[in-house]
């Protein structure tokens, strides 16, 4: 069993002014009440142009449903490039948008849209659109339910290659009111996709998540979750893949929230996160589980909120690489008194459970009801899309699109627990990496006590180029700060040698950095 790492810093209360601030670069609105705009969202490079596209669904639009496809054309999109509309009244097209990865093996992301029925008379349908440079609005593959199934594909996800045949597979939930089948089905990807399920698991659970490879056996793994609070079930992929859960997670908090979050600590194994209850507390907590050959059902880290206490995610848990450092970052939606919030935790080799980004909005507008991420402008850093499900009222819906700052500060990054000296005045400044660098470099320093910090870059003439951290008090821990080679007015600087100055109270240390364009 792994040892639970619950890192509770003495200075867990981090001031809002210390955290990274995301920039709001787009807002998108439903057209009318009950549109449910933004209930389903996803990203992916569906037209193979090197930038990811953004899909936003409005399942209640005009009693048919409508999807909005936004593309990067050199600026943040304001209007959709095109839309997908439902064709049958009384259908919800769609309640689910999902990037399914490369289903047909052509090297381009594909996506699925679910058209499910509310009239309990007609069958529901899953449409898959193969990505292409000439992407259109016609589905390339469709599968109909056997009868009037309301909950058909209401949970849908890519699950990687679960059987080791080289194809990208997907998993979906089905609830047949006739009781012919209710549970989960996996369909193997390939050049020819059929409508016969390749794996079935009967269950009353409602949600599923593809985790990627969490145990390092080269097979994709999946998790099933219950809205009613039943224990999550983790199935390791295999050839063949069996129907016996490999891990059972007791004390799960109700709500069906959680799933894969990528490789948060950079050890080569995918990780996962979900809200859990524990015998020592009546509170639920967002628990992070690190993947590995001995992955188990004991949480490795319990996430804290902005106030240094523990609240569980109510609506969504997601991930993305928002600072472009190669580590997956976690996004959670803990509910706080009187408000809904979104927290972002930057990944690092020694993960810190305190948030690096905090956004809060009105609970009345259901802020954070859906979250998703993708690299819309192709700069190597993901953007974050957050839905206000009840904005302004009556489920019309609105989505906020955020991008990150030019330079990120990773609070509490890169320090092995128990290895940080706590002697007064102690600090450490590492050489930036990489050095020399071309596009961006990371500066790492550590503090032994709360100190007044500044971090400034100068040229060889002593002129101030960029103030990465203005003088402020910072808590003990390790910090990563990125520099993108731009000056204080966000213009690229020329190649050359630059001086990095770290001031810690009355102490000062300098490092040379080499920028090569």
C-alpha positions in Angstrom: 0.0 0.0 0.0 1.1 3.5 -0.7 1.5 6.1 2.0 -1.0 8.9 1.9 0.7 12.2 1.3 -1.4 14.9 2.8 0.7 18.0 2.6 -0.8 20.5 5.1 1.5 23.6 5.1 1.5 25.8 8.1 0.8 28.6 5.6 -2.0 26.9 3.7 -4.0 30.1 3.4 -2.7 31.6 0.2 -3.8 35.2 -0.6 -5.7 35.6 -3.8 -3.1 38.2 -5.0 -0.4 35.5 -5.0 -2.2 33.2 -7.4 -2.0 33.2 -11.2 -4.7 35.1 -13.0 -6.2 33.7 -16.1 -7.3 36.1 -18.9 -10.9 36.0 -20.1 -10.6 36.0 -24.0 -14.1 34.9 -25.0 -17.7 34.6 -23.9 -20.3 32.5 -25.7 -24.1 32.6 -25.0 -27.1 30.4 -25.6 -29.8 31.8 -27.8 -32.9 31.3 -25.6 -34.1 29.9 -22.3 -33.8 26.2 -21.8 -31.1 25.9 -24.5 -28.8 24.3 -22.0 -25.9 25.9 -23.9 -22.6 24.6 -22.6 -23.9 21.5 -20.9 -21.7 19.6 -23.3 -18.2 20.9 -24.4 -15.1 19.4 -25.8 -11.8 20.3 -27.6 -9.7 18.5 -30.3 -7.8 19.1 -33.5 -10.5 17.8 -35.7 -9.4 19.5 -38.9 -5.6 18.7 -38.5 -4.5 22.3 -38.6 -2.3 22.2 -35.5 -4.8 24.1 -33.4 -7.6 22.5 -31.4 -11.2 23.4 -32.1 -14.0 24.0 -29.6 -17.4 22.3 -29.6 -20.2 23.7 -27.5 -23.6 21.9 -27.4 -27.0 23.4 -26.7 -29.2 20.2 -26.2 -32.4 22.1 -25.7 -32.2 24.5 -28.6 -35.6 24.8 -30.4 -36.5 21.3 -29.2 -34.0 19.9 -31.7 -30.6 20.6 -30.2 -27.6 22.4 -31.8 -23.8 22.3 -31.7 -21.5 25.2 -32.2 -18.0 24.6 -33.8 -15.4 27.3 -33.0 -12.1 27.5 -34.9 -8.9 29.5 -34.4 -8.3 31.8 -37.4 -5.6 34.0 -36.0 -7.7 35.5 -33.2 -9.9 34.3 -30.4 -13.2 33.1 -32.0 -16.4 35.1 -31.5 -18.8 33.3 -33.9 -19.0 29.6 -34.7 -17.4 28.5 -38.0 -20.5 26.3 -38.5 -23.2 24.5 -36.5 -24.7 21.0 -36.3 -28.4 20.9 -35.8 -30.8 18.1 -34.8 -33.2 17.0 -37.4 -36.0 15.5 -35.3 -38.2 17.4 -32.9 -38.2 16.1 -29.4 -34.6 14.9 -29.6 -31.7 16.4 -27.7 -28.8 16.9 -30.1 -26.8 16.8 -28.1 -26.3 16.4 -24.4 -22.8 14.9 -24.9 -19.9 16.2 -27.0 -16.8 14.1 -26.7 -13.3 14.0 -28.3 -12.9 10.2 -28.9 -9.3 10.4 -30.1 -8.3 8.8 -33.4 -11.0 6.1 -33.8 -10.3 5.2 -37.5 -6.4 5.4 -37.4 -5.9 8.3 -39.8 -3.9 10.4 -37.3 -6.7 13.0 -36.7 -9.0 13.4 -33.7 -12.6 12.3 -34.0 -15.6 13.3 -32.0 -19.0 11.8 -31.0 -22.4 13.6 -30.6 -25.3 11.9 -28.9 -28.8 12.5 -30.3 -31.1 11.0 -27.6 -34.9 11.1 -27.5 -37.2 12.6 -24.9 -40.5 11.3 -26.4 -39.8 7.7 -25.4 -41.1 6.6 -28.8 -38.2 6.9 -31.2 -34.7 5.4 -30.9 -31.7 7.4 -29.8 -28.5 7.7 -31.9 -24.7 8.1 -31.5 -23.0 10.0 -34.4 -19.2 9.9 -34.9 -17.5 12.4 -37.0 -14.0 11.5 -38.4 -11.6 14.4 -38.3 -10.4 15.6 -41.6 -8.9 18.7 -43.3 -12.2 19.2 -45.1 -14.4 18.5 -42.0 -18.1 18.7 -42.7 -21.4 18.4 -40.7 -22.3 14.9 -41.9 -21.6 12.0 -39.5 -19.3 9.3 -40.8 -20.7 6.5 -38.6 -23.9 6.2 -36.7 -25.4 3.7 -34.3 -29.1 3.6 -33.3 -30.5 2.2 -30.0 -32.6 -0.9 -30.3 -35.7 1.0 -29.1 -36.8 4.3 -27.4 -33.9 4.5 -25.0 -33.6 7.8 -23.2 -30.2 7.2 -21.5 -28.3 6.2 -24.6 -24.7 7.4 -24.6 -25.4 10.0 -21.9 -21.9 9.1 -20.7 -19.3 8.7 -23.4 -15.5 8.7 -23.4 -12.4 7.7 -25.2 -10.7 4.9 -23.4 -7.5 4.5 -25.4 -6.4 1.1 -26.6 -8.0 -1.3 -24.1 -7.2 -4.5 -26.0 -3.8 -3.7 -27.4 -4.7 -4.0 -31.1 -3.4 -0.5 -31.9 -6.8 1.1 -32.3 -8.4 3.8 -30.1 -11.6 2.5 -28.4 -14.5 4.2 -26.8 -16.9 3.4 -23.9 -20.6 4.5 -23.5 -23.4 4.1 -21.0 -26.8 2.6 -22.0 -30.0 2.3 -19.9 -32.7 0.4 -21.7 -36.1 0.9 -20.0 -37.1 -2.5 -21.2 -34.3 -4.0 -19.0 -32.9 -5.7 -22.0 -29.5 -4.2 -21.1 -28.4 -1.4 -18.8 -24.7 -0.8 -18.2 -21.6 0.0 -20.2 -20.3 -1.1 -23.6 -16.9 -0.7 -25.2 -16.4 -0.6 -29.0 -13.0 -1.3 -30.5 -11.7 1.3 -32.9 -10.2 0.6 -36.3 -10.5 1.2 -40.1 -14.0 -0.5 -40.0 -16.1 0.4 -37.0 -19.1 -1.9 -36.4 -22.1 -1.7 -34.1 -21.5 -4.8 -32.1 -20.1 -4.2 -28.6 -16.8 -5.8 -27.9 -17.1 -5.6 -24.1 -20.2 -5.3 -21.9 -20.6 -4.7 -18.2 -24.2 -4.8 -16.8 -24.5 -2.1 -14.1 -26.9 0.4 -12.5 -24.0 3.0 -12.6 -24.4 6.0 -14.9 -20.9 7.5 -15.6 -17.7 6.2 -17.2 -14.2 7.6 -17.7 -11.3 6.5 -19.8 -8.2 6.8 -17.7 -5.5 6.0 -20.2 -2.8 3.6 -19.0 -2.6 3.9 -15.2 -0.6 0.7 -14.4 2.0 0.8 -17.2 0.9 -2.4 -19.0 0.3 -0.6 -22.3 -3.4 -1.2 -22.2 -6.0 1.6 -21.7 -8.0 1.4 -18.4 -11.5 2.5 -17.6 -13.5 3.6 -14.5 -17.2 3.3 -13.8 -18.9 5.7 -11.4 -22.3 6.0 -9.6 -24.4 9.1 -9.0 -25.8 7.3 -5.9 -22.5 6.9 -4.2 -21.6 3.3 -5.0 -17.9 2.5 -5.1 -16.1 3.4 -8.3 -14.8 0.4 -10.2 -11.5 0.4 -12.1 -11.0 -2.1 -14.9 -7.5 -2.7 -16.3 -7.4 -3.3 -20.1 -6.1 -6.5 -21.5 -6.3 -9.0 -24.3 -8.9 -10.1 -23.6 -10.3 -7.6 -21.2 -12.3 -9.2 -18.5 -15.4 -8.0 -16.5 -13.9 -8.3 -13.0 -13.1 -5.0 -11.4 -9.4 -4.8 -10.6 -9.8 -2.0 -8.0 -12.9 -1.0 -5.9 -12.9 2.4 -4.3 -15.1 2.5 -1.2 -16.3 5.7 0.5 -17.0 7.4 -2.8 -18.9 10.7 -2.6 -22.2 10.7 -4.5 -22.5 12.6 -7.8 -20.6 10.6 -10.4 -17.8 13.2 -10.6 -14.2 12.2 -11.3 -12.0 10.4 -13.7 -8.6 10.5 -15.5 -6.4 13.6 -15.2 -3.4 12.6 -17.2 0.1 12.3 -15.9 0.2 14.9 -13.1 3.6 14.1 -11.6 5.5 13.2 -14.7 6.3 9.6 -13.8 5.0 8.1 -17.0 1.7 6.8 -15.6 -1.7 8.3 -15.9 -3.4 9.5 -12.7 -7.0 10.0 -11.7 -9.0 12.1 -9.2 -12.5 12.0 -7.6 -14.3 13.2 -4.4 -14.2 10.7 -1.6 -15.5 10.3 2.0 -13.3 9.0 4.8 -14.1 7.5 8.2 -12.3 10.3 10.1 -14.5 13.0 8.7 -18.0 13.8 7.6 -16.6 15.9 4.8 -15.8 14.7 1.3 -12.5 15.5 -0.3 -11.1 15.5 -3.8 -8.6 12.7 -3.7 -5.7 12.3 -6.3 -4.5 8.8 -7.1 -1.1 8.4 -8.7 -0.8 5.6 -11.3 2.0 3.1 -11.3 2.7 -0.7 -11.4 1.2 -1.0 -7.9 -1.6 1.5 -8.3 -4.2 0.9 -5.5 -7.3 2.4 -3.9 -5.5 4.5 -1.3 -5.4 8.2 -2.2 -2.0 9.8 -2.5 -2.9 13.4 -2.2 -6.0 15.3 -0.8 -6.6 18.6 -2.6 -7.1 21.8 -0.6 -9.1 24.8 -1.7 -8.1 28.4 -1.7 -8.7 28.7 2.1 -6.6 25.7 3.0 -9.5 23.5 3.8 -11.1 20.6 2.0 -14.2 20.8 -0.1 -15.2 18.2 -2.8 -15.9 18.9 -6.5 -19.6 19.1 -7.1 -19.9 19.2 -10.9 -16.7 18.3 -12.8 -13.1 17.3 -12.5 -10.9 17.8 -15.6 -7.3 18.3 -16.7 -5.1 20.0 -19.2 -1.6 21.4 -19.6 -2.2 25.1 -19.0 1.4 26.3 -18.6 2.9 24.1 -21.3 5.5 22.3 -19.1 4.5 18.8 -20.0 2.9 18.0 -16.7 -0.9 17.5 -16.7 -2.8 20.0 -14.5 -6.0 19.3 -12.5 -9.2 21.4 -12.6 -11.8 21.0 -9.9 -15.1 22.6 -9.0 -15.4 22.7 -5.2 -18.6 24.3 -3.9 -18.0 27.1 -1.3 -20.6 28.8 0.9 -22.6 31.1 -1.4 -20.4 30.6 -4.5 -19.2 28.1 -7.0 -15.5 28.0 -7.8 -13.0 26.5 -10.1 -9.5 25.6 -8.9 -6.5 24.8 -11.1 -3.5 22.8 -9.6 -0.4 22.8 -11.7 1.3 19.4 -12.1 4.9 18.9 -11.0 7.3 16.1 -9.9 6.3 16.8 -6.3 2.6 17.8 -6.6 1.4 20.5 -4.3 -2.3 20.2 -3.2 -2.9 24.0 -2.9 -4.4 25.7 -5.9 -2.4 27.9 -8.4 -5.5 29.4 -9.9 -8.9 30.3 -8.3 -12.0 31.7 -10.0 -15.3 32.1 -8.3 -18.7 33.2 -9.6 -22.4 33.1 -8.6 -23.9 29.9 -7.5 -27.2 31.1 -8.9 -25.8 30.9 -12.4 -24.4 27.4 -11.8 -20.8 28.4 -12.5 -18.5 25.4 -13.3 -21.4 23.1 -14.3 -19.1 21.9 -17.2 -15.4 22.4 -17.7 -13.1 21.4 -20.6 -9.7 22.4 -22.0 -7.7 22.4 -25.2 -5.0 24.3 -27.0 -7.2 26.6 -29.2 -4.4 28.8 -30.5 -1.7 26.2 -30.9 0.8 27.8 -28.5 1.4 24.6 -26.5 -0.7 25.8 -23.6 -4.3 24.7 -23.1 -7.2 27.1 -22.7 -10.0 26.6 -20.1 -13.7 26.7 -21.0 -16.1 27.1 -18.0 -19.9 26.9 -18.3 -22.5 29.0 -16.4 -25.3 26.5 -16.8 -28.1 28.7 -15.6 -27.0 32.1 -17.0 -28.8 34.4 -17.0 -31.8 32.3 -15.9 -33.8 29.3 -17.0 -30.9 27.2 -18.3 -30.0 29.4 -21.2 -26.3 29.0 -20.6 -23.0 30.8 -21.2 -19.4 29.8 -21.5 -16.2 31.7 -20.5 -13.0 31.0 -22.3 -9.8 31.7 -20.4 -6.1 31.6 -21.4 -3.2 31.6 -19.0 -0.7 34.4 -18.2 2.5 34.8 -20.2 4.6 33.7 -17.2 3.2 31.2 -14.7 4.2 30.8 -11.0 3.8 27.2 -9.8 3.2 27.6 -6.0 4.8 24.9 -4.0 6.3 23.0 -6.9 9.3 20.7 -7.2 10.1 20.1 -3.5 10.1 16.6 -2.2 8.0 16.4 1.0 10.2 16.6 4.1 13.3 17.7 2.2 12.8 21.5 2.6 15.0 23.1 5.3 13.1 25.5 7.6 16.0 27.5 9.0 15.5 31.3 9.0 16.8 33.0 5.9 17.3 29.8 4.0 16.5 29.9 0.3 17.8 28.3 -2.9 17.9 29.5 -6.5 18.5 26.9 -9.2 19.9 27.6 -12.6 17.1 28.1 -15.1 16.2 25.2 -17.3 16.8 24.8 -20.2 19.7 27.1 -20.5 20.5 28.2 -23.2 16.8 28.4 -24.2 14.8 29.4 -27.3 11.1 29.9 -26.5 10.6 29.5 -22.7 12.6 28.6 -19.7 11.7 27.6 -16.1 13.2 29.2 -13.0 13.0 27.2 -9.7 13.6 28.5 -6.2 12.8 27.3 -2.7 12.1 29.2 0.5 12.6 28.0 4.1 10.3 30.6 5.7 7.8 33.2 4.7 9.8 36.0 3.0 9.4 39.1 0.9 10.3 38.0 -2.6 11.1 39.7 -5.9 12.3 38.1 -9.2 13.6 40.4 -11.9 15.4 40.0 -15.3 18.0 42.6 -16.4 20.1 43.0 -19.5 23.9 43.3 -19.3 23.5 47.2 -19.2 21.5 46.8 -16.0 18.2 47.8 -17.6 15.1 46.1 -16.2 13.7 43.7 -18.8 10.8 42.0 -17.0 9.6 41.8 -13.4 8.4 38.2 -13.0 7.5 38.6 -9.4 6.9 42.0 -7.9 7.8 42.3 -4.2 5.4 40.2 -2.2 5.3 37.9 0.8 5.4 34.2 -0.2 5.0 31.1 1.9 7.6 28.4 2.4 7.9 25.9 -0.4 9.2 25.5 -3.9 8.2 27.6 -6.8 8.5 27.3 -10.6 8.3 30.5 -12.6 8.3 30.6 -16.4 9.8 33.2 -18.7 8.8 33.4 -22.4 11.6 35.7 -23.5 9.4 38.8 -23.5 9.9 42.2 -21.9 7.6 44.3 -19.7 5.5 45.3 -22.7 5.2 41.7 -23.9 7.6 42.2 -26.9 10.2 39.4 -27.7 13.7 40.4 -26.6 16.8 39.7 -28.7 19.2 36.8 -28.3 21.9 37.4 -25.6 22.8 37.0 -22.0 20.4 38.1 -19.3 20.7 38.4 -15.6 18.1 36.8 -13.2 18.0 38.4 -9.8 16.2 36.8 -6.9 15.7 38.9 -3.7 14.7 37.2 -0.5 14.2 39.8 2.3 17.7 41.3 2.6 19.5 38.6 0.5 20.2 38.7 -3.2 21.3 36.1 -5.8 22.0 36.3 -9.5 22.1 33.8 -12.3 23.0 34.2 -16.0 20.5 33.1 -18.6 21.3 32.7 -22.3 18.5 33.3 -24.9 19.1 32.0 -28.4 16.5 32.9 -31.1 
